[in-house]
Amino acid sequence: MKAKRTIITFGDMRVGKDSDRSKRTPTVRKIKSAIVAVDRTKSPAGARPRVETGSSAVADLGAPTAPRPTLAEQAALDRIDLSIDLAPARGASEHGGLILANPILVASGTFGYGVEYGEVVDVQRLGAICCKGTTLRPRAGNAPPRVTETPGGMLNSIGLQNPGVDAVIEKYGPIWQTWKVPVIVNVAGESIEDYVEVARRLDGVPGVAGIELNISCPNVGKGGLQFAIDRDAARAVTAAVRRATELPLLVKLSPNVADVRPIAKAIEEAGADAITAINTLSGLAVSPDRTRAFLGNTYGGLSGPAIKPVALRIVYEVAQVVSIPIVAIGGVTSLDDVLDFLACGAVAVQVGTAIFADPELPVRLGDQLRAECLRRGFDSYRPFIGTALPKRTGASSAKGVEYRP
Ligand SMILES: Cc1cc2nc3c(=O)[nH]c(=O)nc-3n(C[C@H](O)[C@H](O)[C@H](O)COP(=O)(O)O)c2cc1C
């Protein structure tokens, strides 16, 4: 992700005697990766004023160069409640909910099975880990190339490469069991039977805290139509998995639909405990010689900062039509992004692509959120949730599309 491409431009493209292209000296400039995490708390243009506490520790807490907070500041920070239950409806039942110590999770496909980052990240300080997409049988994934960088993001077509659910349980279950951080297994399949069987095998496995259904998969029973773009298919797969497991169940929305709200409602009605939004946007890159699509799989999923406005819009719309918790994902690189998603109704946030450039970012965001609560005089982060949503129920954004190009 540190790639810096060299691009060559010609200063003046006008036709005329002084603008003969062959005579001009090309301008060579480097463009930096767009996925480098930014810390807007340090920017003069940042939305939040700096805190006046007599110490800079609270203002900068969580920043890479932050000084250590004083003992009194640390005690105040420790009192702030960042916990969240992602399955509150089950919380009261004998099965319990899905309680996270903080609302910053790592997104599926960008943090492996958690163990890979053990050397560089204190994984126990994450809110939760959503592991790589897991299928019933092992999958080799798509043909290469599988990733390419794009302005403000990346395209991937990994194709759910994974060793299959039994191998995941055998290899990682015993490790996850010893962890404090909850691990949510991301589940994919090509038929309802696939999803149900994976869920059934995960049910009751020590170390598995919940399931996140990746329903952006072709449904072979419906001629390859994705579960995520069809309300009835989304409802059916959610209901079937709900019957197969007592585990907390999150279902992940695809942005590749005209209106996500009926799908989100169907998922809620079918018994999901929470909704995660969003998965990647369908995209395409062209090979350098322009003779074919670049990715081996032709299509890829767009992720990174470029998709944040789409993710915000979807979270904003879904928050107005469901009452189960929403976990937001899409282009998070800073505390401002986290606060934006909370303002649009999310109760927690996942970090994905940004991890490739900055694996410690999710842990830092948790610290920064805590510091922001202290700065604002909040004893929990709850007051940040939903502040940007329409103040009256039944706003047009709960029904129609506000903007039509
Ligand atoms: C390399 C890569 C692999 C991914 N694999 C999965 C996956 O297996 N299952 C899934 O539900 N989402 C997968 N995603 C989607 C992310 O979890 C996330 O929804 C998306 O990247 C948007 O978040 P971001 O902009 O922060 O990356 C993957 C994303 C990337 C970049």
The ligand as a Tripos MOL2 file, in Angstrom:
@<TRIPOS>MOLECULE
LIG
   31    33     1     0     0
SMALL
NO_CHARGES

@<TRIPOS>ATOM
      1 C1         -8.6690   -7.7600    0.5160 C.3       1 LIG1
      2 C2        -10.0770   -7.7260    1.0310 C.ar      1 LIG1
      3 C3        -10.7230   -8.9050    1.3520 C.ar      1 LIG1
      4 C4        -12.0350   -8.9000    1.8150 C.ar      1 LIG1
      5 N1        -12.6440  -10.0790    2.1540 N.ar      1 LIG1
      6 C5        -13.9050  -10.0690    2.6810 C.ar      1 LIG1
      7 C6        -14.5330  -11.2750    3.0930 C.ar      1 LIG1
      8 O1        -13.9590  -12.3690    3.0220 O.2       1 LIG1
      9 N2        -15.8040  -11.2070    3.5680 N.ar      1 LIG1
     10 C7        -16.4800  -10.0170    3.6880 C.ar      1 LIG1
     11 O2        -17.6200   -9.9930    4.1440 O.2       1 LIG1
     12 N3        -15.8840   -8.8440    3.3290 N.ar      1 LIG1
     13 C8        -14.6250   -8.8560    2.8180 C.ar      1 LIG1
     14 N4        -14.0280   -7.6670    2.4610 N.ar      1 LIG1
     15 C9        -14.7750   -6.4000    2.6160 C.3       1 LIG1
     16 C10       -14.3910   -5.6660    3.9070 C.3       1 LIG1
     17 O3        -14.6720   -6.4420    5.0410 O.3       1 LIG1
     18 C11       -15.1250   -4.3110    3.9870 C.3       1 LIG1
     19 O4        -16.5160   -4.5460    4.0070 O.3       1 LIG1
     20 C12       -14.7930   -3.3910    2.8320 C.3       1 LIG1
     21 O5        -13.4410   -3.5060    2.4770 O.3       1 LIG1
     22 C13       -15.1230   -1.9280    3.1150 C.3       1 LIG1
     23 O6        -14.3710   -1.4490    4.1940 O.3       1 LIG1
     24 P1        -13.0030   -0.5890    4.0050 P.3       1 LIG1
     25 O7        -13.2870    0.4820    3.0190 O.co2     1 LIG1
     26 O8        -12.6550   -0.1030    5.3690 O.co2     1 LIG1
     27 O9        -11.9940   -1.5740    3.4870 O.co2     1 LIG1
     28 C14       -12.7130   -7.6650    1.9720 C.ar      1 LIG1
     29 C15       -12.0600   -6.4680    1.6650 C.ar      1 LIG1
     30 C16       -10.7620   -6.4830    1.2010 C.ar      1 LIG1
     31 C17       -10.0830   -5.1710    0.8870 C.3       1 LIG1
@<TRIPOS>BOND
     1     1     2 1
     2     2     3 ar
     3     2    30 ar
     4     3     4 ar
     5     4     5 ar
     6     4    28 ar
     7     5     6 ar
     8     6     7 ar
     9     6    13 1
    10     7     8 2
    11     7     9 ar
    12     9    10 ar
    13    10    11 2
    14    10    12 ar
    15    12    13 ar
    16    13    14 ar
    17    14    15 1
    18    14    28 ar
    19    15    16 1
    20    16    17 1
    21    16    18 1
    22    18    19 1
    23    18    20 1
    24    20    21 1
    25    20    22 1
    26    22    23 1
    27    23    24 1
    28    24    25 2
    29    24    26 1
    30    24    27 1
    31    28    29 ar
    32    29    30 ar
    33    30    31 1
@<TRIPOS>SUBSTRUCTURE
     1 LIG1         1 GROUP 0 **** ****
